[in-house]
Amino acid sequence: SRRNVDLVVSPNDSVDAAIAAAATADVVVACGGATSTESIDRDSLKLDQHDFLTQLAMVKPPKPLVVLVMAPGAVLTDWASGVDAVALMFLAGQETGNAWADVLLGEVSPSGKLPLTLPLSEADVTPPCEGARCVYTEGLHVGWRGLVDKPVAFPFGHGLSYARFEYEWAIPLWVERAPLNGGRRRARVQTADPAVRASARAETAVRSGARQGAGLRRRRLSDDEDEGDEVGGGDDDDWRVR
């Protein structure tokens, strides 16, 4: 047993057996996964244990109920409202078991963000292709781009951890949007502090959706530590979107 954790296992999809195993437990961990293979669409976005998880959530044991999900992509989570926590891991390789143990035992705080959107239902996404010839007419409006401004289960970029974070602008920003000129709109993002200036730099970007990432920075912070950072090219950038 790792860290003196005693496991009571119910290795099947029986809700009654799971409830019985949970009788002496401090926390209940239920597992679900999706079967997939290359070159073939999945028949459904439901987990293989969808019915089991739905029933377990309905008759929720009087203990914290955590669901661990192994998924190859988007899945349905309509049972999530009946559980206390959900952790999702994609294809993680040979260290999958150790990774789950580290997260469950608090040795590692989960910090991942969804690289896709989890829909409310299968009707909200592109249906599986029938046959070998597939005609895609949705263009870029597939995946999370096809679900922008629509109700979803969990949005693109969602992700919690064992810590709480607050974000704020160290220096307020203002955005100036000039009128369209020749089919192009020019926008300037600039710091409000005139003492902070940088040489202007022009960028050209192809608009591929309502949300477009401009930059990313990663920082490791200790408890109660604050740190500032810049995201993007500089304090005074010109962006032309065509």
Residue, then its C-alpha position, 0 to 999 in steps of 0.5 A: s500500500r502506498r502511503n498506507v492507503d488500503l484499497v477495497v476493489s470492485p473490479n466490475d460494472s455492478v453498482d450494488a458491488a460498488i456500493a458494498a465496497a464503498a461501505t468502509a471507504d473514506v472516498v469512492v473512486a470510480c473509473g471509466g474509459a473509452t475504446s478506440t482504434e486508429s482509422i475508425d470513428r468511435d460509434s459513440l462518445k459515451l464511455d464504456q462504463h457510461d451506464f454504470l457511472t450514471q447509475l452510481a451518480m444517481v444512487k451516490p454513496p454517502k462518501p466523496l465520489v471521484v470519477l477517473v476518465m481515460a479518453p482518446g478524445a471528447v466524451l460525454t459527461d452527463w453523469a458529472s453533475g452527480v459526482d464530487a470530482v472528475a479527473l480526465m487523462f488522455l493517452a498517457g503511456q506507460e506511466t499512466g498508473n503512477a500518474w494517477a497515483d501521484v494526482l490522487l495522493g496529492e503528490v502532483s497537482p492536476s494542472g492540465k487544461l482541456p485541449l478540446t471541448l466536451p459537448l453536452s450531447e452527441a447531436d452537438v458535434t460532427p457525426p461519425c463518417e459512414g463508409a470510406r469516403c467522408v465529405y467534410t462541409e463544416g470547414l473549420h467549424v469542427g471541434w471546439r470551434g463548432l461549439v463557440d457560444k453554445p452550451v457545453a459540458f466543459p469548455f476548451g481550456h477548462g481545468l482545475s487544480y488543488a490550488r486557487f489562482e487569481y489573475e489581474w493586469a499589472i498595467p491596464l490595457w486599452v484596445e483601439r480598433a480602427p474602421l475597416n480599410g480595404g477589407r482589413r481591420r487594424a487593432r492596436v493593444q497598448t499599455a496605458d502607462p506612457a513610460v512603458r513603450a516598445s517599438a511597434r511591430a506588425e504581425t499578420a494573422v489569418r482569422s480561424g475562429a472567434r478565439q485566437g491565442a496571442g501568446l503563452r507563458r508558463r511559470r512555476l510559483s511557490d505558495d503565495e508568490d506573485e509574478g508578472d509576465e508579458v504575453g504576446g510580442g510586446d507592449d505596443d503591437d499592431w495586428r492585421v487580421r485578414 
